[in-house]
Amino acid sequence: MTISADHTAPDTTSPQEAPDNALNEAVKNFGITVEDYMLPARHQIQMVDPEGRLKPRGEQGTQPGHEYPVPGDRELLAAYEQLVVGRRVNDQNSALVRQGRMAVYPSSHGQEACQVAAALCLSDGDWMFPTYRDAVAVMTRGVDPVQVMTIFRGDWHGGYDPLEAKVGIQCTPLTTQLLHAVGVAHAAKLRGEDTVVLAMCGDGATSEGDFHEALNFAAVFHLPVIFFVQNNKYAISVPLAHQSVAPSLAHKAVGYGMAGERVDGNDVVALLAVLDRAVALARGGSGPLLVEANTYRMQAHTNADDDTRYRESAEVAEWRAKDPVNRMRTYLTGRGLLDDDGEARIAAHAELVAAQLRKGLSEDVPVDPQELFRHVFSSPTPQLREQSAFLADELARDAASTDSKEAGK
């Protein structure tokens, strides 16, 4: 092949002869253009308003190619129970930090709808890659609550087995989990596995280079990944307006050749509908998708943060009125799906989880210094074996010295 003077290769295929790419194939059944498929709906998807009322279909923000049925009653009730448990866990963990039983906790108080929907939309064989703020999502996925919170008490490991749970370890370095998610999705595709990967991040992550690399790789290799951006309006103290002037973060999807969607992140009904459909599309071969959930972090970034230095109390109060737990309770009660007995049962379940956390995070953890070497490599190097033996000798001599002193008393 020769290259022309303008450094472009000659076009040897006419448009009629060029095969449709995977994205064209994926949108044929929608009867819309590829551009209309990739661009988010003109209005964010919201099914239940902040007062807990189901909106008329024409006011939910849907349009051709972006249509969402209301999830079933059983799914909604299960989601509400997890919302209540998640809120109780967030509040309990904040108390445990103040009591010194946890080192740090990045609360998702106010974002529980995103957490719950992210976990419930996945099948058993799918994978989730959370951030440091997504403990409620990991717990909703089925991981033992005490194991989920182990990382926040300062233990050296993540607390649970990622392979067994199909959940990556909660990631503190910003955005690196998106690359891990894309790698797992690529491996699953190469193996012919029926796996969808949900990669969670915040609005601040969209400013990182890893975000670009993950989305570009996923789109180029047409991988079954859903990038779920919880836009809580602040990257620690940096407001969204100082991060991006895009019409929305969901609009970034079109630049990578994937579909984007915006959804009310405090409306668990809409979240379930949008994420359920995203999982079905990704599993069906439509490639990666980006979903932006507009929500709000009601509490400080962590217990080390003073959020009064960068946001006004009036702003927090405005979002408090959009609380996802109260909204869902009002909706379910109004439909006759939730009564006082059901509410009492769910509250009791939440208290049991909180008690489990108090007990589990109050127990002393036995320390084995040899764990420093045990999990570095599958087969220890000569240097590690030498260091391990040196430490063992030091510990033995220290123990002998202590015994000798005790005997001389």
Secondary structure as UniProt FT lines:
FT   TURN            5..6
FT   TURN            15..17
FT   HELIX           22..27
FT   HELIX           28..30
FT   HELIX           34..38
FT   TURN            50..51
FT   HELIX           57..59
FT   TURN            64..65
FT   HELIX           73..98
FT   TURN            99..100
FT   TURN            109..110
FT   HELIX           112..120
FT   TURN            124..125
FT   STRAND          127..129
FT   TURN            132..133
FT   HELIX           135..140
FT   TURN            141..142
FT   HELIX           145..149
FT   HELIX           150..153
FT   HELIX           162..165
FT   TURN            174..175
FT   HELIX           176..191
FT   STRAND          197..202
FT   HELIX           203..207
FT   HELIX           209..220
FT   TURN            221..222
FT   STRAND          225..231
FT   STRAND          234..235
FT   TURN            236..237
FT   STRAND          238..239
FT   HELIX           240..242
FT   HELIX           249..256
FT   STRAND          259..264
FT   TURN            265..266
FT   HELIX           268..283
FT   TURN            284..285
FT   STRAND          289..294
FT   TURN            303..304
FT   HELIX           307..309
FT   HELIX           313..320
FT   TURN            321..322
FT   HELIX           324..334
FT   TURN            335..336
FT   HELIX           340..360
FT   TURN            361..362
FT   TURN            369..370
FT   HELIX           371..374
FT   HELIX           382..407
//
